[in-house]
Amino acid sequence: MRFKGISRLGISFFLVSLSIFFVSASGYVDSNEEGHVSVVISEGGLAFIKDLLVHEALSSINSLRLPKIQKALKIPFVGGVRAVLSNITISQIDVASSAIQPGESGIVIVASGATVNLSLDWCYSYSTWLIPVDISDKGRASIRVEGMEIGLTIGMNIQEGTLKLDLLECGCYVKDMIITLDGGASWFYQGLVDAFEGSIRAAVESAITNKIKEGIMKLDSILQNLPKQIPVDDTAAMNVTFVNEPSLLNASVGLEINGLFAPTQKIVPKSYRDHIKPSISCNGPLKMLGISLEETVFNSASIVYFKAGLMHWVVDKNNVPDQSLLNTAGWKFIVPQLYRKYPNDDLRLNISLRSPPLVRIASDKIDATIISDMTIDVLENDEVIPVACISVEVRASGLVEVSGNNLAGQAGLDGFTLTLQWSEVGNFHMFLIEKAMRVLLKDVAFPFANSRSRKGFPLPIIHGFMLQNADILCTSSRVVVCSDVTYSQTVESHSF
């Protein structure tokens, strides 16, 4: 079998084997019609994201250096003392517990019972009227902060197809502080505590708050720079621009992605007024992530490949198991006039689907009908001579599955019917042709389609995250993926 444009046919065959099959109807979906993918992050998924963000935040705060603090002190019996704290460094920070809660104003994250260990250098100098020279000393100190509370509220909105984060509130509160001085006079210890405790407390609170603000800005920048499309090949890409505002529920966050396929490099963000809160129901225990793909997602892919001319196949004898089917001698008793007019000439099948695919997703499976025109060509010398055209209606059903972060599928033949459209070589005995067609479909077409459909097309998952223990089900008009998630990369650079 020889396919026109074979390097780009993997996805189009995937569409066929997913039963994005074709019906001879004028009402297929226009590529401009709104369709979307719904994503719901459950309570477990939010907890996973929260733990990931907390881990990244703690990593960025560790080894954080605070600004130098200097003061002029009044010490009883000593007088004026100039003291400086430098090299103030957070050596370790731990969080006892943390929580995340979506609400009307945004997503609230709270970390409680945090402890922070700091180290610093101290030095002082002074002089008195009795001793007209500077007296100085220096050393090290350690500080342990206990019972620290950190809270922030993050707002989410959609701007030009991207998800934007706004830090609405952020605060840090230090409850207790223990300062241990290594060296120095006893009078200086109490003076240090009295004079610098408030400044150290404020410096710790300010430094951690500013670091969190930087982290949210960095995360927002990553989201702003996510690509607006996922290329499938050089023909089609999935539009992954966000539409409508996020739904912040009591224990989950819902997002909507455009999800439609379009020609590569022709993705344009659009705004939609109609807003339906994403709702995904998974069988069994609740998992971290739910992704719902509506029929329009698959329909848009069908339209793109149809308009690109990739729903046309040419079959010759090179790779057909029974090569006698593609020689007029094999049709001697089926279409006698064909053999008499073109004895022992090779044949070629020119197959074109009549219209873009239209998905019909039912409960637990996908049923479909493909209607195509198969033109029989005689290859005589260097001339291609069309001699007949048969309408082929194939009834098939398929199932989808998750392979890595891709949605893949397999299809099987349920039945087919043949109708002679026109002929230049007399009438056909269609019941005799059916046997040859069954061999072609079961032994060539469907195995070829399924071999390519196993790869599938990518789901809108950010790079570095992997679906784990995914379940998939078909409901009325949509495919739902419910999965846990693992993470294997830092949040420095991400793409879909």
Secondary structure as GFF3:
##gff-version 3
##sequence-region A 1 496
A	DSSP	three_ten_helix	6	8	.	.	.	ID=ss1
A	DSSP	alpha_helix	9	17	.	.	.	ID=ss2
A	DSSP	beta_strand	37	41	.	.	.	ID=ss3
A	DSSP	alpha_helix	43	61	.	.	.	ID=ss4
A	DSSP	beta_strand	65	66	.	.	.	ID=ss5
A	DSSP	beta_strand	69	75	.	.	.	ID=ss6
A	DSSP	beta_strand	79	94	.	.	.	ID=ss7
A	DSSP	beta_strand	97	102	.	.	.	ID=ss8
A	DSSP	beta_strand	107	126	.	.	.	ID=ss9
A	DSSP	beta_strand	135	159	.	.	.	ID=ss10
A	DSSP	beta_strand	162	173	.	.	.	ID=ss11
A	DSSP	beta_strand	176	182	.	.	.	ID=ss12
A	DSSP	alpha_helix	186	224	.	.	.	ID=ss13
A	DSSP	beta_strand	229	231	.	.	.	ID=ss14
A	DSSP	beta_strand	236	239	.	.	.	ID=ss15
A	DSSP	beta_strand	242	248	.	.	.	ID=ss16
A	DSSP	beta_strand	253	257	.	.	.	ID=ss17
A	DSSP	beta_strand	261	263	.	.	.	ID=ss18
A	DSSP	beta_strand	289	294	.	.	.	ID=ss19
A	DSSP	alpha_helix	295	307	.	.	.	ID=ss20
A	DSSP	beta_strand	312	315	.	.	.	ID=ss21
A	DSSP	three_ten_helix	323	326	.	.	.	ID=ss22
A	DSSP	three_ten_helix	328	331	.	.	.	ID=ss23
A	DSSP	alpha_helix	336	341	.	.	.	ID=ss24
A	DSSP	beta_strand	346	353	.	.	.	ID=ss25
A	DSSP	beta_strand	361	362	.	.	.	ID=ss26
A	DSSP	beta_strand	365	380	.	.	.	ID=ss27
A	DSSP	beta_strand	383	403	.	.	.	ID=ss28
A	DSSP	beta_strand	406	423	.	.	.	ID=ss29
A	DSSP	alpha_helix	430	440	.	.	.	ID=ss30
A	DSSP	pi_helix	441	445	.	.	.	ID=ss31
A	DSSP	alpha_helix	446	453	.	.	.	ID=ss32
A	DSSP	beta_strand	457	458	.	.	.	ID=ss33
A	DSSP	beta_strand	465	475	.	.	.	ID=ss34
A	DSSP	beta_strand	478	487	.	.	.	ID=ss35
###
